């Protein structure tokens, strides 16, 4: 699968939530797009990713 422009390989099909966990990313601090579709946070544990998925993870950065 392609994540933020980089190839990533996993042995099994994983969910968005599992991907974020493997990347050490807190799900409350990001927006995830899969194949050009923004995924609702309440769907992260159900949304399956395949080896063909194109994923973009966008982090929120605070500042002032």
Secondary structure, DSSP 8 states (H G I E B T S, - for coil): -EETTEE---SS-EEHHHHHHHTT--GGGEEEEETTEEE-GGGTTT-EE-TT-EEEEEE-----
